[in-house]
Amino acid sequence: MSNVRNFISGIVGMAILIGACAGPAATGPAPASQGTKAGPGAAPVTLRIGTKDGPDKPAGIQITEYVKRVDALSGGSIRI
């Protein structure tokens, strides 16, 4: 009986842990203009990145793709 109880407790614990970790990620990022319970939305964070390569060179192409991905994944709250 105690083995079954330990097994069920372990499963429930893992479900709670996974739900807690995946909760915010599952809903996706909030748009930059949307506020939260903590208050109004903050202005987007702007970061700078550079390279001596032109936009048609490998580093330039990678940076362009990186900028697109950051924009998509952050919901516009991070700009490069």
N, CA, C and O atoms as a GROMACS GRO file, in nm:
protein
  320
    1MET      N    1   0.081  -0.119   0.000
    1MET     CA    2   0.000   0.000   0.000
    1MET      C    3   0.085   0.126   0.000
    1MET      O    4   0.054   0.222  -0.070
    2SER      N    5   0.195   0.126   0.079
    2SER     CA    6   0.279   0.245   0.086
    2SER      C    7   0.352   0.269  -0.045
    2SER      O    8   0.382   0.383  -0.079
    3ASN      N    9   0.382   0.162  -0.121
    3ASN     CA   10   0.447   0.180  -0.251
    3ASN      C   11   0.353   0.252  -0.348
    3ASN      O   12   0.397   0.339  -0.422
    4VAL      N   13   0.227   0.216  -0.346
    4VAL     CA   14   0.129   0.281  -0.432
    4VAL      C   15   0.113   0.427  -0.391
    4VAL      O   16   0.107   0.516  -0.476
    5ARG      N   17   0.106   0.452  -0.262
    5ARG     CA   18   0.092   0.589  -0.212
    5ARG      C   19   0.214   0.673  -0.252
    5ARG      O   20   0.199   0.787  -0.294
    6ASN      N   21   0.334   0.618  -0.239
    6ASN     CA   22   0.455   0.689  -0.278
    6ASN      C   23   0.456   0.717  -0.428
    6ASN      O   24   0.495   0.826  -0.471
    7PHE      N   25   0.413   0.620  -0.507
    7PHE     CA   26   0.409   0.637  -0.651
    7PHE      C   27   0.312   0.748  -0.690
    7PHE      O   28   0.345   0.835  -0.771
    8ILE      N   29   0.193   0.746  -0.632
    8ILE     CA   30   0.092   0.848  -0.663
    8ILE      C   31   0.140   0.986  -0.615
    8ILE      O   32   0.121   1.085  -0.685
    9SER      N   33   0.201   0.992  -0.499
    9SER     CA   34   0.254   1.120  -0.449
    9SER      C   35   0.361   1.174  -0.542
    9SER      O   36   0.367   1.294  -0.568
   10GLY      N   37   0.444   1.086  -0.593
   10GLY     CA   38   0.548   1.127  -0.688
   10GLY      C   39   0.489   1.180  -0.817
   10GLY      O   40   0.535   1.281  -0.870
   11ILE      N   41   0.387   1.113  -0.869
   11ILE     CA   42   0.321   1.156  -0.993
   11ILE      C   43   0.255   1.293  -0.973
   11ILE      O   44   0.268   1.381  -1.057
   12VAL      N   45   0.185   1.309  -0.862
   12VAL     CA   46   0.118   1.436  -0.834
   12VAL      C   47   0.221   1.548  -0.817
   12VAL      O   48   0.202   1.658  -0.868
   13GLY      N   49   0.329   1.518  -0.748
   13GLY     CA   50   0.435   1.618  -0.730
   13GLY      C   51   0.496   1.661  -0.863
   13GLY      O   52   0.519   1.779  -0.885
   14MET      N   53   0.521   1.565  -0.949
   14MET     CA   54   0.577   1.597  -1.081
   14MET      C   55   0.478   1.679  -1.164
   14MET      O   56   0.518   1.772  -1.234
   15ALA      N   57   0.350   1.647  -1.156
   15ALA     CA   58   0.249   1.722  -1.231
   15ALA      C   59   0.243   1.866  -1.184
   15ALA      O   60   0.231   1.958  -1.265
   16ILE      N   61   0.252   1.886  -1.053
   16ILE     CA   62   0.250   2.023  -0.999
   16ILE      C   63   0.375   2.098  -1.043
   16ILE      O   64   0.367   2.215  -1.081
   17LEU      N   65   0.490   2.033  -1.038
   17LEU     CA   66   0.615   2.096  -1.078
   17LEU      C   67   0.614   2.133  -1.226
   17LEU      O   68   0.654   2.244  -1.262
   18ILE      N   69   0.569   2.043  -1.309
   18ILE     CA   70   0.563   2.070  -1.454
   18ILE      C   71   0.463   2.182  -1.482
   18ILE      O   72   0.491   2.270  -1.564
   19GLY      N   73   0.350   2.180  -1.417
   19GLY     CA   74   0.250   2.286  -1.437
   19GLY      C   75   0.302   2.421  -1.393
   19GLY      O   76   0.275   2.522  -1.458
   20ALA      N   77   0.376   2.425  -1.283
   20ALA     CA   78   0.430   2.552  -1.235
   20ALA      C   79   0.536   2.606  -1.328
   20ALA      O   80   0.544   2.727  -1.350
   21CYS      N   81   0.616   2.519  -1.384
   21CYS     CA   82   0.722   2.563  -1.475
   21CYS      C   83   0.667   2.600  -1.612
   21CYS      O   84   0.716   2.694  -1.675
   22ALA      N   85   0.568   2.530  -1.659
   22ALA     CA   86   0.516   2.551  -1.794
   22ALA      C   87   0.406   2.655  -1.799
   22ALA      O   88   0.372   2.702  -1.908
   23GLY      N   89   0.348   2.693  -1.686
   23GLY     CA   90   0.236   2.785  -1.685
   23GLY      C   91   0.260   2.914  -1.761
   23GLY      O   92   0.188   2.942  -1.856
   24PRO      N   93   0.359   2.994  -1.723
   24PRO     CA   94   0.382   3.119  -1.795
   24PRO      C   95   0.426   3.097  -1.939
   24PRO      O   96   0.388   3.174  -2.028
   25ALA      N   97   0.504   2.995  -1.964
   25ALA     CA   98   0.552   2.969  -2.100
   25ALA      C   99   0.439   2.922  -2.191
   25ALA      O  100   0.440   2.950  -2.311
   26ALA      N  101   0.343   2.851  -2.135
   26ALA     CA  102   0.235   2.797  -2.216
   26ALA      C  103   0.142   2.907  -2.267
   26ALA      O  104   0.078   2.891  -2.371
   27THR      N  105   0.134   3.016  -2.194
   27THR     CA  106   0.045   3.123  -2.236
   27THR      C  107   0.111   3.219  -2.333
   27THR      O  108   0.042   3.298  -2.398
   28GLY      N  109   0.243   3.214  -2.345
   28GLY     CA  110   0.316   3.301  -2.436
   28GLY      C  111   0.343   3.436  -2.374
   28GLY      O  112   0.284   3.470  -2.271
   29PRO      N  113   0.430   3.512  -2.435
   29PRO     CA  114   0.463   3.642  -2.379
   29PRO      C  115   0.349   3.741  -2.398
   29PRO      O  116   0.274   3.735  -2.495
   30ALA      N  117   0.337   3.832  -2.303
   30ALA     CA  118   0.237   3.938  -2.314
   30ALA      C  119   0.288   4.042  -2.411
   30ALA      O  120   0.407   4.072  -2.413
   31PRO      N  121   0.200   4.099  -2.492
   31PRO     CA  122   0.243   4.208  -2.579
   31PRO      C  123   0.301   4.322  -2.497
   31PRO      O  124   0.264   4.341  -2.381
   32ALA      N  125   0.392   4.398  -2.556
   32ALA     CA  126   0.463   4.503  -2.483
   32ALA      C  127   0.368   4.609  -2.427
   32ALA      O  128   0.396   4.664  -2.321
   33SER      N  129   0.259   4.637  -2.495
   33SER     CA  130   0.168   4.743  -2.450
   33SER      C  131   0.069   4.695  -2.346
   33SER      O  132   0.002   4.777  -2.283
   34GLN      N  133   0.057   4.565  -2.327
   34GLN     CA  134  -0.041   4.510  -2.234
   34GLN      C  135   0.016   4.509  -2.093
   34GLN      O  136   0.128   4.463  -2.072
   35GLY      N  137  -0.059   4.558  -1.999
   35GLY     CA  138  -0.015   4.557  -1.861
   35GLY      C  139  -0.044   4.422  -1.796
   35GLY      O  140  -0.104   4.334  -1.856
   36THR      N  141  -0.001   4.410  -1.673
   36THR     CA  142  -0.025   4.290  -1.593
   36THR      C  143  -0.090   4.333  -1.462
   36THR      O  144  -0.122   4.450  -1.444
   37LYS      N  145  -0.109   4.240  -1.372
   37LYS     CA  146  -0.163   4.273  -1.240
   37LYS      C  147  -0.070   4.368  -1.165
   37LYS      O  148  -0.113   4.442  -1.077
   38ALA      N  149   0.059   4.364  -1.201
   38ALA     CA  150   0.157   4.449  -1.133
   38ALA      C  151   0.150   4.594  -1.179
   38ALA      O  152   0.204   4.682  -1.112
   39GLY      N  153   0.085   4.621  -1.290
   39GLY     CA  154   0.074   4.758  -1.338
   39GLY      C  155   0.076   4.763  -1.489
   39GLY      O  156   0.069   4.660  -1.556
   40PRO      N  157   0.086   4.886  -1.542
   40PRO     CA  158   0.085   4.901  -1.688
   40PRO      C  159   0.210   4.841  -1.751
   40PRO      O  160   0.312   4.822  -1.684
   41GLY      N  161   0.201   4.812  -1.879
   41GLY     CA  162   0.314   4.754  -1.951
   41GLY      C  163   0.431   4.851  -1.958
   41GLY      O  164   0.412   4.972  -1.968
   42ALA      N  165   0.550   4.797  -1.954
   42ALA     CA  166   0.671   4.878  -1.962
   42ALA      C  167   0.708   4.901  -2.108
   42ALA      O  168   0.663   4.828  -2.197
   43ALA      N  169   0.790   5.001  -2.131
   43ALA     CA  170   0.839   5.026  -2.266
   43ALA      C  171   0.929   4.910  -2.308
   43ALA      O  172   0.992   4.847  -2.223
   44PRO      N  173   0.935   4.880  -2.437
   44PRO     CA  174   1.021   4.771  -2.482
   44PRO      C  175   1.168   4.796  -2.446
   44PRO      O  176   1.214   4.910  -2.447
   45VAL      N  177   1.239   4.691  -2.416
   45VAL     CA  178   1.382   4.698  -2.390
   45VAL      C  179   1.452   4.698  -2.525
   45VAL      O  180   1.420   4.616  -2.612
   46THR      N  181   1.545   4.789  -2.545
   46THR     CA  182   1.618   4.797  -2.672
   46THR      C  183   1.763   4.757  -2.649
   46THR      O  184   1.831   4.815  -2.565
   47LEU      N  185   1.809   4.659  -2.724
   47LEU     CA  186   1.947   4.612  -2.718
   47LEU      C  187   2.014   4.642  -2.851
   47LEU      O  188   1.948   4.655  -2.954
   48ARG      N  189   2.145   4.652  -2.848
   48ARG     CA  190   2.221   4.677  -2.972
   48ARG      C  191   2.314   4.561  -2.997
   48ARG      O  192   2.371   4.504  -2.904
   49ILE      N  193   2.330   4.527  -3.122
   49ILE     CA  194   2.422   4.423  -3.165
   49ILE      C  195   2.485   4.470  -3.295
   49ILE      O  196   2.420   4.537  -3.375
   50GLY      N  197   2.608   4.435  -3.317
   50GLY     CA  198   2.673   4.480  -3.439
   50GLY      C  199   2.779   4.381  -3.487
   50GLY      O  200   2.823   4.293  -3.414
   51THR      N  201   2.818   4.400  -3.611
   51THR     CA  202   2.923   4.320  -3.671
   51THR      C  203   2.987   4.403  -3.781
   51THR      O  204   2.926   4.496  -3.834
   52LYS      N  205   3.108   4.370  -3.815
   52LYS     CA  206   3.173   4.441  -3.925
   52LYS      C  207   3.130   4.383  -4.060
   52LYS      O  208   3.156   4.443  -4.165
   53ASP      N  209   3.064   4.267  -4.057
   53ASP     CA  210   3.015   4.206  -4.181
   53ASP      C  211   2.890   4.278  -4.229
   53ASP      O  212   2.812   4.332  -4.150
   54GLY      N  213   2.871   4.279  -4.360
   54GLY     CA  214   2.751   4.337  -4.419
   54GLY      C  215   2.631   4.245  -4.402
   54GLY      O  216   2.647   4.131  -4.357
   55PRO      N  217   2.511   4.292  -4.436
   55PRO     CA  218   2.390   4.212  -4.418
   55PRO      C  219   2.384   4.089  -4.507
   55PRO      O  220   2.305   3.998  -4.482
   56ASP      N  221   2.468   4.083  -4.612
   56ASP     CA  222   2.468   3.967  -4.702
   56ASP      C  223   2.573   3.863  -4.663
   56ASP      O  224   2.581   3.758  -4.727
   57LYS      N  225   2.651   3.889  -4.562
   57LYS     CA  226   2.754   3.796  -4.513
   57LYS      C  227   2.694   3.706  -4.405
   57LYS      O  228   2.589   3.739  -4.350
   58PRO      N  229   2.760   3.593  -4.371
   58PRO     CA  230   2.703   3.500  -4.273
   58PRO      C  231   2.664   3.564  -4.139
   58PRO      O  232   2.555   3.538  -4.088
   59ALA      N  233   2.751   3.646  -4.082
   59ALA     CA  234   2.718   3.706  -3.952
   59ALA      C  235   2.599   3.801  -3.966
   59ALA      O  236   2.513   3.805  -3.878
   60GLY      N  237   2.593   3.876  -4.075
   60GLY     CA  238   2.481   3.967  -4.097
   60GLY      C  239   2.350   3.893  -4.114
   60GLY      O  240   2.246   3.936  -4.063
   61ILE      N  241   2.354   3.784  -4.185
   61ILE     CA  242   2.234   3.701  -4.206
   61ILE      C  243   2.187   3.642  -4.073
   61ILE      O  244   2.067   3.638  -4.045
   62GLN      N  245   2.282   3.595  -3.992
   62GLN     CA  246   2.248   3.537  -3.862
   62GLN      C  247   2.188   3.642  -3.769
   62GLN      O  248   2.092   3.615  -3.697
   63ILE      N  249   2.244   3.763  -3.770
   63ILE     CA  250   2.190   3.869  -3.686
   63ILE      C  251   2.048   3.906  -3.730
   63ILE      O  252   1.961   3.926  -3.645
   64THR      N  253   2.025   3.913  -3.859
   64THR     CA  254   1.891   3.945  -3.909
   64THR      C  255   1.790   3.840  -3.862
   64THR      O  256   1.681   3.875  -3.818
   65GLU      N  257   1.825   3.713  -3.871
   65GLU     CA  258   1.737   3.606  -3.825
   65GLU      C  259   1.717   3.613  -3.674
   65GLU      O  260   1.606   3.592  -3.625
   66TYR      N  261   1.824   3.643  -3.600
   66TYR     CA  262   1.817   3.655  -3.455
   66TYR      C  263   1.719   3.766  -3.415
   66TYR      O  264   1.637   3.748  -3.325
   67VAL      N  265   1.727   3.880  -3.482
   67VAL     CA  266   1.638   3.993  -3.454
   67VAL      C  267   1.493   3.952  -3.476
   67VAL      O  268   1.407   3.984  -3.394
   68LYS      N  269   1.466   3.880  -3.584
   68LYS     CA  270   1.329   3.835  -3.613
   68LYS      C  271   1.279   3.741  -3.504
   68LYS      O  272   1.165   3.751  -3.459
   69ARG      N  273   1.365   3.648  -3.461
   69ARG     CA  274   1.325   3.550  -3.359
   69ARG      C  275   1.300   3.616  -3.224
   69ARG      O  276   1.202   3.585  -3.156
   70VAL      N  277   1.389   3.709  -3.185
   70VAL     CA  278   1.371   3.778  -3.057
   70VAL      C  279   1.240   3.856  -3.058
   70VAL      O  280   1.166   3.855  -2.960
   71ASP      N  281   1.210   3.924  -3.167
   71ASP     CA  282   1.086   3.999  -3.178
   71ASP      C  283   0.965   3.907  -3.165
   71ASP      O  284   0.870   3.937  -3.093
   72ALA      N  285   0.969   3.795  -3.235
   72ALA     CA  286   0.856   3.702  -3.233
   72ALA      C  287   0.839   3.638  -3.094
   72ALA      O  288   0.726   3.629  -3.045
   73LEU      N  289   0.947   3.595  -3.032
   73LEU     CA  290   0.939   3.524  -2.906
   73LEU      C  291   0.911   3.617  -2.788
   73LEU      O  292   0.852   3.574  -2.688
   74SER      N  293   0.951   3.743  -2.797
   74SER     CA  294   0.929   3.836  -2.687
   74SER      C  295   0.798   3.912  -2.700
   74SER      O  296   0.760   3.988  -2.611
   75GLY      N  297   0.728   3.893  -2.811
   75GLY     CA  298   0.604   3.966  -2.832
   75GLY      C  299   0.626   4.116  -2.849
   75GLY      O  300   0.537   4.196  -2.823
   76GLY      N  301   0.745   4.152  -2.892
   76GLY     CA  302   0.776   4.294  -2.913
   76GLY      C  303   0.830   4.365  -2.791
   76GLY      O  304   0.857   4.485  -2.797
   77SER      N  305   0.845   4.293  -2.678
   77SER     CA  306   0.893   4.358  -2.556
   77SER      C  307   1.044   4.376  -2.555
   77SER      O  308   1.097   4.448  -2.470
   78ILE      N  309   1.114   4.310  -2.647
   78ILE     CA  310   1.259   4.327  -2.663
   78ILE      C  311   1.286   4.361  -2.807
   78ILE      O  312   1.241   4.292  -2.899
   79ARG      N  313   1.359   4.468  -2.827
   79ARG     CA  314   1.395   4.511  -2.962
   79ARG      C  315   1.547   4.508  -2.976
   79ARG      O  316   1.620   4.541  -2.883
   80ILE      N  317   1.591   4.469  -3.094
   80ILE     CA  318   1.735   4.470  -3.124
   80ILE      C  319   1.757   4.555  -3.246
   80ILE      O  320   1.870   4.571  -3.290
   0.00000   0.00000   0.00000
